[in-house]
Amino acid sequence: MSGESSFMHLVRPNVAAPASSTSTGASNIKIHAPALFQILEIVSKQVLSAEKRIIGTLVGLRSEDGLELEIRDAYVVPCNETGDSITIEDSVHKTLFQLHKKAHPKEAVLGWFGSSNQIDSTTSLIHDFYSKGAYPFPAIYLNVEYLTADNQITVPKLSTYVGATVGKPGSTQQIGWKTTTTNNSYIFTPIPNQVINGSITEKIAFKQLREKSVNTTSTALTSDLSYLSNQLEAVTTNIDNLLRFIESKGVEANSDKDLDLLRLLSNTLLNKPQLLSNTEELKNLFSAHNQDVIMIEYLTKAVKDQIELSARLTASAEADKKF
Amino acid sequence: MASVIVVDNELKDSVKEYAQIIDGLNQNQEFSESLTPLLGDDEQIKDGKLLIEKIYEVSSNSTLSKLSDREFEPTFYLLIHILSELSGESISVLDDENSPIIKLLLELNPQRQPLLRDRKSVKSTTILSVLTNIFNLIPETSTRRIFIINQILSIVKNANLEFNLIEENIGNNLINWLTKAQASESDIKSIFWNFISLDSEYSLKSLQFIKSFTLQFPLSIQELHNLIKFALSSPIVDVSFLITNNVAQALHANAQDSLALIFNKFVQGELVKLSESIEDLSIELINEKSRILALAKFFSEKSQLPDHDSIVFKYDEIPSELISNVEDFELLLVNSIKANVIEGKLNQLESTFYLTRVNRFVIAGNEQTNTSNWNEVRQVLYEWKNSLTNINEIVKSTRENIVNNGSA
């Protein structure tokens, strides 16, 4: 949500967590795409009606000052809501987190996600539960709006909140002999979030998947072309599209957007290396390069064969000795 | 998405809690005791109005300022919660022209840098945080949002807070918020320029905010001056992207204005000399930047001449008004490359410069040059396309060659 938003977020509010420093800047949440898919899958499979509440734990990384958060993974935690009260299966949450911790020792509980459409007193109860899990850092709350009030599925809307305490910090209310230090009063402040797609390997895998599943016919046709030719053709198509767009505008395009395009194009394209129009020279260079590659391949193969041969000779010499 | 306050207690308990906090600050029991008759034993609160008055009475500047920075926010949210619950409608306390609670908050903002001794006292950022939450509690269409934004800007200004604290969020949304809050056009403009004037770094981001602003609104002479002064003081050299159609119109309408004249010269790559004077702006900085732009203009014009090589330049071709000696020229080149206006390679042995990229100044309003620019771009795109086809053919034929040789 780096673009436009309806809320203001300048400074993260004071939260009742010992490790949060007071003088802070804005905080920001990054949601990794796999974690987002995980959350959406859980929500879409589990949520059957708007009344049923589905919650789960968010795990990931946190920067040193606690302002930058990265959600890496999520898992569901069963809960049972009856009227005003709610029970969370604490043991499941703990077991799953221990399991996650084995594979990702650096990650920690960041907060929780839920599918409820409104923030109510139960929300703050759960938030309090997770504030202890994320202790000594403040917990975050990610809301996924999946169903509308009349149980219609909508495009999932994500909003993230941080809960700032209301009232006396760690207010102790004396109920009989037991002093409770729970704080169930929060003001939920929206904070910006953005979905990021992680590593290059993820991108390559995604591209492969798309090519294999979406346009199976065209890959079969072009499969005998080299990767380089493929890329060249892709660029040529792009240039064709661009040219078609420019032709359709005519040379009198003077709106602000057109000028931006013109500025970009003329700043980057106008100085073209001379070499590109010199076909002969290019051909020479390219074949020289290819010769080099073939030469290296040949040499590696020769060396490899030599090594294998010597290994076999030694082996057979050893075998001869035995007899 | 807005802020939501969730309090698990009964309202009465919240009032009691607040009374405890106040009494803790005053180190007596007065307030709690004075509330006992009002709260009574049953569930209902008897006299809401009287209670509100009482609460306002004790929540004075001097009392609340005793709170530490950490305690301040939760207490203030509790106060907001109590008052809005007591007055019935949840946001009417905040959404009011003379809301005493916002006045109180603004009075609590520290007026000067805190001493080391009172490092625990309330900080300006805390006040900002509360204000943003109030902003989020008020509905989008309320005109009170305009007031809050103004207050936030003035706090940032008075407390000398870092501009980048508010740059991203406010800059991206300011106009949107103001339009939704039904601010008049003149209000939007003045708030926007107020916001921009807070940026003492003259950053690229602010320039882009100005640009998107000028895409929406025409400029008056005063605003044009603001824009020019900001752009000329900025470390960003090539500001030609600022000249949108609206700016071009304003420049055209005020063609006789001295500032507009110099700016026009500057963005078109003509040299602004040291002898020229511009009110309260550093002429050295402008001259420095102007030399870079003039060099870029020289390169782009020369490289298009048919009798000149398009990428190789000799040192002695450069006009003498730009440079005094070779070292000076090399320094200028390095500066231009650093400013991202030119890209290329220096060959000091042969005293030549190989140009790979240079910025062209595309400016709205120059229809003739823009038309020829479009034509050039089209031409070059065709050339690129042909070259690519050539390369592709080379790749294919080489590939076939290799395959054939291998099988033979």
Chai-1 contact restraints between the chains, C-beta under 6 A:
chainA,res_idxA,chainB,res_idxB,connection_type,confidence,min_distance_angstrom,max_distance_angstrom,comment,restraint_id
A,E4,B,N173,contact,1.0,0.0,6.0,A-B,restraint_1
A,E4,B,N176,contact,1.0,0.0,6.0,A-B,restraint_2
A,S6,B,E140,contact,1.0,0.0,6.0,A-B,restraint_3
A,F7,B,M1,contact,1.0,0.0,6.0,A-B,restraint_4
A,F7,B,N136,contact,1.0,0.0,6.0,A-B,restraint_5
A,M8,B,T132,contact,1.0,0.0,6.0,A-B,restraint_6
A,M8,B,F135,contact,1.0,0.0,6.0,A-B,restraint_7
A,H9,B,N169,contact,1.0,0.0,6.0,A-B,restraint_8
A,L10,B,L128,contact,1.0,0.0,6.0,A-B,restraint_9
A,L10,B,T132,contact,1.0,0.0,6.0,A-B,restraint_10
A,L10,B,L165,contact,1.0,0.0,6.0,A-B,restraint_11
A,L10,B,I166,contact,1.0,0.0,6.0,A-B,restraint_12
A,V11,B,T125,contact,1.0,0.0,6.0,A-B,restraint_13
A,V11,B,L128,contact,1.0,0.0,6.0,A-B,restraint_14
A,V11,B,S129,contact,1.0,0.0,6.0,A-B,restraint_15
A,P13,B,E73,contact,1.0,0.0,6.0,A-B,restraint_16
A,P13,B,S129,contact,1.0,0.0,6.0,A-B,restraint_17
A,N14,B,E73,contact,1.0,0.0,6.0,A-B,restraint_18
A,T22,B,D69,contact,1.0,0.0,6.0,A-B,restraint_19
A,T22,B,R70,contact,1.0,0.0,6.0,A-B,restraint_20
A,S23,B,T125,contact,1.0,0.0,6.0,A-B,restraint_21
A,G25,B,L165,contact,1.0,0.0,6.0,A-B,restraint_22
A,I119,B,V4,contact,1.0,0.0,6.0,A-B,restraint_23
A,I119,B,V6,contact,1.0,0.0,6.0,A-B,restraint_24
A,S121,B,V6,contact,1.0,0.0,6.0,A-B,restraint_25
A,S121,B,D8,contact,1.0,0.0,6.0,A-B,restraint_26
A,S124,B,V6,contact,1.0,0.0,6.0,A-B,restraint_27
A,S159,B,M1,contact,1.0,0.0,6.0,A-B,restraint_28
A,T165,B,P74,contact,1.0,0.0,6.0,A-B,restraint_29
A,V166,B,V7,contact,1.0,0.0,6.0,A-B,restraint_30
A,V166,B,P74,contact,1.0,0.0,6.0,A-B,restraint_31
A,V166,B,Y77,contact,1.0,0.0,6.0,A-B,restraint_32
A,V166,B,L78,contact,1.0,0.0,6.0,A-B,restraint_33
A,V166,B,H81,contact,1.0,0.0,6.0,A-B,restraint_34
A,G167,B,E17,contact,1.0,0.0,6.0,A-B,restraint_35
A,G167,B,P74,contact,1.0,0.0,6.0,A-B,restraint_36
A,G167,B,L78,contact,1.0,0.0,6.0,A-B,restraint_37
A,K168,B,E17,contact,1.0,0.0,6.0,A-B,restraint_38
A,K168,B,I21,contact,1.0,0.0,6.0,A-B,restraint_39
A,P169,B,P74,contact,1.0,0.0,6.0,A-B,restraint_40
A,N184,B,D8,contact,1.0,0.0,6.0,A-B,restraint_41
A,S185,B,V7,contact,1.0,0.0,6.0,A-B,restraint_42
A,S185,B,D8,contact,1.0,0.0,6.0,A-B,restraint_43
A,Y186,B,V6,contact,1.0,0.0,6.0,A-B,restraint_44
A,I187,B,S3,contact,1.0,0.0,6.0,A-B,restraint_45
A,I187,B,I5,contact,1.0,0.0,6.0,A-B,restraint_46
A,I187,B,Y77,contact,1.0,0.0,6.0,A-B,restraint_47
A,F188,B,V4,contact,1.0,0.0,6.0,A-B,restraint_48
A,T189,B,S3,contact,1.0,0.0,6.0,A-B,restraint_49
A,T189,B,N133,contact,1.0,0.0,6.0,A-B,restraint_50
A,P190,B,M1,contact,1.0,0.0,6.0,A-B,restraint_51
A,L228,B,V395,contact,1.0,0.0,6.0,A-B,restraint_52
A,S229,B,N392,contact,1.0,0.0,6.0,A-B,restraint_53
A,S229,B,V395,contact,1.0,0.0,6.0,A-B,restraint_54
A,L232,B,L388,contact,1.0,0.0,6.0,A-B,restraint_55
A,L232,B,N392,contact,1.0,0.0,6.0,A-B,restraint_56
A,T236,B,L388,contact,1.0,0.0,6.0,A-B,restraint_57
A,I239,B,L381,contact,1.0,0.0,6.0,A-B,restraint_58
A,I239,B,K385,contact,1.0,0.0,6.0,A-B,restraint_59
A,L243,B,L381,contact,1.0,0.0,6.0,A-B,restraint_60
A,I246,B,R378,contact,1.0,0.0,6.0,A-B,restraint_61
A,V251,B,T371,contact,1.0,0.0,6.0,A-B,restraint_62
A,V251,B,W374,contact,1.0,0.0,6.0,A-B,restraint_63
A,D256,B,L215,contact,1.0,0.0,6.0,A-B,restraint_64
A,D256,B,T244,contact,1.0,0.0,6.0,A-B,restraint_65
A,D256,B,N245,contact,1.0,0.0,6.0,A-B,restraint_66
A,L259,B,V362,contact,1.0,0.0,6.0,A-B,restraint_67
A,L259,B,A364,contact,1.0,0.0,6.0,A-B,restraint_68
A,L262,B,V362,contact,1.0,0.0,6.0,A-B,restraint_69
A,L262,B,N373,contact,1.0,0.0,6.0,A-B,restraint_70
A,R263,B,V362,contact,1.0,0.0,6.0,A-B,restraint_71
A,L265,B,V377,contact,1.0,0.0,6.0,A-B,restraint_72
A,S266,B,R360,contact,1.0,0.0,6.0,A-B,restraint_73
A,S266,B,N373,contact,1.0,0.0,6.0,A-B,restraint_74
A,S266,B,V377,contact,1.0,0.0,6.0,A-B,restraint_75
A,N267,B,N359,contact,1.0,0.0,6.0,A-B,restraint_76
A,N267,B,R360,contact,1.0,0.0,6.0,A-B,restraint_77
A,L269,B,V380,contact,1.0,0.0,6.0,A-B,restraint_78
A,L270,B,V380,contact,1.0,0.0,6.0,A-B,restraint_79
A,N271,B,T356,contact,1.0,0.0,6.0,A-B,restraint_80
A,N271,B,R357,contact,1.0,0.0,6.0,A-B,restraint_81
A,L276,B,S387,contact,1.0,0.0,6.0,A-B,restraint_82
A,S277,B,S387,contact,1.0,0.0,6.0,A-B,restraint_83
A,T279,B,N390,contact,1.0,0.0,6.0,A-B,restraint_84
A,L282,B,I394,contact,1.0,0.0,6.0,A-B,restraint_85
A,K283,B,I394,contact,1.0,0.0,6.0,A-B,restraint_86
A,F286,B,I394,contact,1.0,0.0,6.0,A-B,restraint_87
A,F286,B,T398,contact,1.0,0.0,6.0,A-B,restraint_88
A,S287,B,T398,contact,1.0,0.0,6.0,A-B,restraint_89
A,N290,B,T398,contact,1.0,0.0,6.0,A-B,restraint_90
